[in-house]
Amino acid sequence: MKKYSFITIFSLVFLLLSACSSGKTGASSSSDQDEASNGEVEKILVTEAFHSLLYLPLYVGNQVGIFEGNGLEISSIRAAGTGPTALTSVLSGESQFSVHGPEHVGFAKEKGGHAKIISAVANSAPVWVLAKEDVTVNSPADLKGKRIVVGLAPGTSHTLLTRLLQDNGLDPKKDVTITEVQLGSELGPVLAGEADIAVAYQPQADQGIAQGLKIVHDFTKDYPDYAFSTFNTSQKLIEENPEMVGKFVKSMDQSLAFIHENPEKAKEIAQKEFPELDADVVGKAVERMIGSNVYPESAKVSEEAFHAAFDMQKFVGNLKNDIKYDDIVSSEFAN
């Protein structure tokens, strides 16, 4: 299996390690937000796996004052570089909340860690399959014989592709030619004529469309309820300060609602968060993710979304034991 190391500016969305600004964009908190009962604002630190459009609800809530309206102030949002590193910050007490794939909470539990999933942030499977205009793919079976570029295994895009091929009777090692690349660089080989198909996240998907590619398969339709990214905290914080956890989840619930009610404002914030990317591409990517339920309408992590994500982890071999929903999800705050 060939591997490329193509790195484009668009990979910054996934790998950028700088913390995002905590400034506001001038909007005030919504009228339905409750002020902190004691008038005090608690400061919190949030660690993110990386700076990503997938986490837009966090940035929106921070920028329009939703967290402050609920008595919280995000002192910093720090990019940790990986999901496990972000979660370790929470388990050590350095930060109060982390955002990344929920599977890392499951992995931590298998090793004795006490973390809990508390809120959704990216739901459905935000992965799209793109092809050049002259490549015909009317069904997954048409992928046979194609040269496909995808992120490194065992990433979710790679896993979804493998599952798609196998479910349609194709052998990933014999019926297609798969090239693994770093996240964010999936388009390069296709645009260079070295491959037929790219499997990508956002904003690479809409960046590819802007350069003449077309979507031939949409995983958000295959998995409309899929816990792709979640907010997480420690069991210790839940026990010691449940009010803070409740305020955070309430803020995320309101942030998600805000995105659906104010898509233009959400796009504006996304464009400011990622100024190095084409503003039109970012806007269309956000619009597509709103319409595809990547940004869910509420913070609740459903059991269906949970099982879809963890069944995929078992499929790829990352999890050996069954993990129950109630074991690592604290759903009472979203309820």
CORTA-V544179 format. One record per backbone hydrogen bond with DSSP energy under -0.5 kcal/mol. CO is the residue of the C=O (numbers start at 0). NH is the residue of the N-H. E is the energy in kcal/mol with one decimal. If there is no record, write none. Layout:
co->CO nh->NH e->E
co->CO nh->NH e->E
This chain:
co->1 nh->179 e->-1.8
co->7 nh->10 e->-1.7
co->8 nh->11 e->-1.4
co->9 nh->12 e->-1.4
co->10 nh->13 e->-1.3
co->10 nh->14 e->-2.1
co->11 nh->15 e->-2.2
co->15 nh->50 e->-1.3
co->19 nh->76 e->-0.6
co->29 nh->32 e->-1.6
co->35 nh->38 e->-1.6
co->39 nh->41 e->-0.5
co->41 nh->72 e->-2.8
co->43 nh->74 e->-2.3
co->43 nh->75 e->-0.9
co->44 nh->95 e->-1.8
co->44 nh->96 e->-1.6
co->45 nh->77 e->-2.6
co->46 nh->98 e->-2.0
co->47 nh->79 e->-3.5
co->47 nh->80 e->-0.5
co->48 nh->80 e->-2.0
co->49 nh->51 e->-0.7
co->51 nh->54 e->-1.5
co->52 nh->55 e->-1.8
co->54 nh->57 e->-1.5
co->54 nh->58 e->-1.2
co->55 nh->59 e->-2.9
co->56 nh->60 e->-2.3
co->57 nh->61 e->-1.9
co->58 nh->62 e->-2.6
co->59 nh->63 e->-2.5
co->60 nh->65 e->-1.4
co->60 nh->66 e->-1.2
co->62 nh->24 e->-1.8
co->64 nh->68 e->-1.9
co->65 nh->69 e->-0.8
co->66 nh->69 e->-1.1
co->66 nh->71 e->-2.5
co->67 nh->70 e->-1.7
co->70 nh->41 e->-2.7
co->72 nh->43 e->-2.8
co->72 nh->74 e->-1.0
co->75 nh->45 e->-2.3
co->75 nh->77 e->-0.5
co->76 nh->19 e->-0.9
co->77 nh->47 e->-3.0
co->77 nh->79 e->-0.6
co->81 nh->85 e->-1.8
co->82 nh->86 e->-2.5
co->83 nh->87 e->-2.3
co->84 nh->88 e->-1.5
co->85 nh->89 e->-1.0
co->86 nh->90 e->-2.5
co->87 nh->91 e->-2.1
co->88 nh->93 e->-1.4
co->88 nh->94 e->-1.7
co->89 nh->92 e->-1.1
co->96 nh->46 e->-2.5
co->97 nh->231 e->-2.6
co->98 nh->48 e->-2.0
co->99 nh->229 e->-2.9
co->100 nh->103 e->-1.4
co->101 nh->104 e->-1.2
co->101 nh->105 e->-1.3
co->102 nh->106 e->-2.8
co->103 nh->107 e->-2.2
co->104 nh->108 e->-2.0
co->105 nh->109 e->-2.0
co->106 nh->110 e->-0.9
co->107 nh->110 e->-0.6
co->107 nh->112 e->-3.5
co->108 nh->111 e->-1.8
co->112 nh->114 e->-0.7
co->113 nh->234 e->-2.5
co->115 nh->232 e->-2.4
co->116 nh->329 e->-2.9
co->118 nh->230 e->-3.0
co->121 nh->227 e->-1.4
co->121 nh->228 e->-2.0
co->123 nh->125 e->-1.0
co->124 nh->126 e->-2.5
co->126 nh->218 e->-2.1
co->127 nh->129 e->-0.5
co->127 nh->199 e->-2.9
co->128 nh->215 e->-3.2
co->128 nh->216 e->-1.3
co->129 nh->197 e->-2.5
co->130 nh->213 e->-2.5
co->131 nh->134 e->-2.1
co->133 nh->135 e->-0.6
co->134 nh->136 e->-0.6
co->138 nh->141 e->-2.0
co->139 nh->142 e->-1.9
co->140 nh->143 e->-1.5
co->142 nh->145 e->-2.3
co->145 nh->147 e->-0.7
co->145 nh->176 e->-2.4
co->146 nh->195 e->-2.2
co->146 nh->196 e->-2.4
co->147 nh->178 e->-3.2
co->148 nh->198 e->-2.4
co->149 nh->180 e->-2.1
co->151 nh->154 e->-2.0
co->154 nh->158 e->-2.3
co->155 nh->159 e->-3.1
co->156 nh->160 e->-2.0
co->157 nh->161 e->-2.4
co->158 nh->162 e->-2.6
co->159 nh->163 e->-2.5
co->160 nh->164 e->-2.6
co->161 nh->165 e->-2.4
co->162 nh->166 e->-2.6
co->163 nh->167 e->-0.9
co->164 nh->167 e->-0.7
co->164 nh->169 e->-3.0
co->165 nh->168 e->-1.7
co->169 nh->171 e->-0.7
co->170 nh->173 e->-0.9
co->170 nh->174 e->-2.9
co->170 nh->175 e->-0.7
co->174 nh->144 e->-3.9
co->175 nh->177 e->-0.6
co->176 nh->147 e->-3.2
co->178 nh->149 e->-2.4
co->179 nh->3 e->-2.0
co->180 nh->151 e->-1.1
co->181 nh->184 e->-2.0
co->184 nh->188 e->-0.5
co->185 nh->189 e->-0.6
co->186 nh->190 e->-2.8
co->187 nh->191 e->-1.8
co->188 nh->193 e->-2.8
co->188 nh->194 e->-0.9
co->189 nh->192 e->-1.5
co->195 nh->131 e->-1.1
co->196 nh->148 e->-2.8
co->197 nh->129 e->-3.3
co->197 nh->199 e->-0.6
co->199 nh->127 e->-2.9
co->200 nh->204 e->-2.1
co->202 nh->206 e->-2.3
co->203 nh->207 e->-2.6
co->204 nh->208 e->-1.8
co->205 nh->209 e->-2.0
co->206 nh->210 e->-0.8
co->207 nh->210 e->-0.7
co->207 nh->212 e->-2.6
co->208 nh->211 e->-1.8
co->213 nh->130 e->-2.4
co->216 nh->128 e->-3.0
co->216 nh->218 e->-0.5
co->217 nh->220 e->-1.2
co->217 nh->221 e->-0.8
co->218 nh->222 e->-2.5
co->222 nh->124 e->-1.3
co->223 nh->225 e->-0.5
co->225 nh->123 e->-0.5
co->225 nh->227 e->-1.8
co->228 nh->120 e->-1.5
co->228 nh->121 e->-1.8
co->229 nh->99 e->-1.7
co->230 nh->117 e->-2.8
co->230 nh->118 e->-1.4
co->231 nh->97 e->-2.1
co->232 nh->115 e->-3.1
co->233 nh->237 e->-1.8
co->234 nh->238 e->-2.0
co->235 nh->239 e->-2.5
co->236 nh->240 e->-3.2
co->240 nh->243 e->-0.6
co->240 nh->244 e->-1.6
co->241 nh->245 e->-2.6
co->242 nh->246 e->-2.3
co->243 nh->247 e->-2.3
co->244 nh->248 e->-2.5
co->245 nh->249 e->-2.4
co->246 nh->250 e->-2.2
co->247 nh->251 e->-2.2
co->248 nh->252 e->-2.5
co->249 nh->253 e->-2.2
co->250 nh->254 e->-2.2
co->251 nh->255 e->-2.5
co->252 nh->256 e->-1.8
co->253 nh->257 e->-2.4
co->254 nh->258 e->-2.1
co->255 nh->259 e->-1.6
co->256 nh->260 e->-2.1
co->257 nh->261 e->-2.5
co->261 nh->265 e->-2.1
co->262 nh->266 e->-2.4
co->263 nh->267 e->-2.0
co->264 nh->268 e->-2.3
co->265 nh->269 e->-2.3
co->266 nh->270 e->-2.4
co->267 nh->271 e->-1.5
co->268 nh->272 e->-2.1
co->269 nh->273 e->-1.7
co->271 nh->274 e->-0.6
co->273 nh->276 e->-1.7
co->277 nh->281 e->-2.4
co->278 nh->282 e->-2.4
co->279 nh->283 e->-2.2
co->280 nh->284 e->-2.3
co->281 nh->285 e->-2.4
co->282 nh->286 e->-2.3
co->283 nh->287 e->-2.3
co->284 nh->288 e->-2.2
co->285 nh->289 e->-2.3
co->286 nh->290 e->-2.2
co->287 nh->291 e->-1.5
co->288 nh->293 e->-2.0
co->288 nh->294 e->-1.2
co->289 nh->292 e->-1.3
co->293 nh->122 e->-3.8
co->293 nh->295 e->-0.9
co->298 nh->119 e->-2.7
co->299 nh->301 e->-0.8
co->301 nh->305 e->-2.3
co->302 nh->306 e->-2.7
co->303 nh->307 e->-2.1
co->304 nh->226 e->-2.0
co->304 nh->308 e->-1.9
co->305 nh->309 e->-2.5
co->306 nh->310 e->-2.6
co->307 nh->311 e->-1.2
co->308 nh->312 e->-1.4
co->309 nh->313 e->-1.8
co->310 nh->314 e->-2.1
co->311 nh->315 e->-1.9
co->312 nh->316 e->-0.6
co->312 nh->317 e->-2.1
co->312 nh->318 e->-1.0
co->313 nh->316 e->-0.5
co->323 nh->326 e->-1.0
co->323 nh->327 e->-0.9
co->324 nh->327 e->-0.8
co->324 nh->328 e->-1.6
co->327 nh->116 e->-3.7
co->327 nh->329 e->-0.5
co->328 nh->330 e->-1.0
co->329 nh->332 e->-0.6
co->330 nh->334 e->-1.3
